[in-house]
Amino acid sequence: MPDTYVILFLVLLAGVLATYLVPSGTFERETVDDVERVIPGTYTQVDSSWLSPMDIFTSIQMGMVQSADIIFMVLFTGGAFEIIERSGALRGAINSAVRLTRGKEFWMIAIVSTLFAVGGAVGAVANAVIAFVAIGVIIARTLRLDPIVAVAITFGANFAGFNVGFINPYTVGIAQNIADLPMFSGALFRIIVFVIILSLTIWYTWRYAKKIMKDPSKSIIGVYQDDEETQSLTEAFTLRHKILLGFVGLGLGFFVYASIQLGWTINHMAAFFVLIGIVSGIIAGMHYNTIAVTFLQGTQKLVYGALVVGLARAVIVVLEDGQVLDTIVHALSVPLESLPSVLAAIGMFISSAFLNFLVNSGSGQAMISMPMLAPLADMVGVTRQVAVQAFQFGDGLTNSIFPTSGILMASLAVANVPWTKWLKFIFPLFIAWVVIAIIMLTIGVMINWGPF
């Protein structure tokens, strides 16, 4: 398979080609309560904005610049966790948990996955999951599994919950607000589906983990082979370790709170990890030069994956500069108007999934698509609650496979998992998620799923 950078560059070339083949056009937009929304029925074509060959390469630069917050957050996360890992604290805590669950590894995987899935469902952990993948790496290494399991029990589980997001203010909350539905209404149906998707995800991850525990050659990417890690199971979990991890835990918990209550952004998160790295090094008793060198060594490990985020963003840059993004959105909405109710709901899901390749921000996509999906739902006999969930599935499910998702590529970078290897692992589970989504939307149409 081609390298991830090669694949994204080919996608970028396709985006540039689209500016020649797809008519340019725009929607009118309005700002309501500081939120920009598309006005349905206002699409108009404009003069074509063709891009030159040089624009291919300037878009890469612009993609890196526009993704700088995520790129540096990934790098700083690597630096902070390198210090934490070198201190022995994280390894000691996980080794202690592994000793307690010896022979019961399923519960380790199930509990960690459930925690991250709930975090995704309530909107407490979204971009922040990138930082926690490093913890998944330590767990997988200690259990002698592979990096794919590390991503699966953190990022994968997080988006299993995000897929439904029964009280996620950034996706369901915004979408319901635009659709004039009560905030977080319809939660019971979503919770039922959440339990189904989470159970399936845990079973799928455990099935893979158990297979490679029995036969490491069955690993897609190769299991961790580190004798030092196995020997470290006997290492003590000291008071210094507990103080250090207590500080890190409180720090991450405060960041989640600050993201929700204080409006902290990725920039705050990147800065916060610099602080966590420095203070963790001090608690660990490291020399100040050692803290600096260790932090930089951690960032170096993630350069490959961090820059992937910027290349993925470059695809969106060319579509926006060529003014074809609104044309694609308009083209996706027109065919849905003539479909039966169930097929229209499924069509909303598919069109939202396709749109997520181009706009992989959940809140951003809600602003673009929901002003069109809400009135469209009224026209085709689908409740607005179903339309909201169609958008949610389209946005959430595809975050686990699309290489234009900055969070996915950053998470894979932390664990050093090539996108092609991850796709081989996740795709069967993704198909199962899609089937569950279609069944839920069909039931929603049949029961006339409304506000409550």
Buried (B, 14 or more C-beta within 10 A) or exposed (E): EEEBEEBBBEBBEEBBEBBEEBEBBBBEBEEEEEEEBBEBEBBEEEEBEEBEEEBBEBBBEBBBEBBBBBBBBBBBBBBBBBBBBBBBBBBBBBBBBBEEBEEEBBEBBBBBBBBBBBBBBBBBBBBBBBBBBBBBBBBBBBBBBBBBBBBBBBBBBBBBBBBBBBBBBBBBBBBBBBBEBEEBBBBEBBBEBBEBBBBBBBEBBBEBBBEBBEEBEEBBBEBBEEEEBBEBBEEEBEEBBEEBBEBBEEBBEEBBEBBBEEEBBBEBBBBBBBEBBBBBBBBBEBEEEBBBEBBEBBBEBBBBBBBBBBBBBBBBBBBBBBBBBBBBBBBBBEEBEEBEBBBBBBBBBBBBBBBBBBBBBBBBBBBBBBBBBBBBBEEBEBBBBBBBBBBBBBBBBBBBBBBBBBBBBBBBBBBBBBBBBBBBBBEEBBEBBBEBBBEBBBBBBEEEBEEE
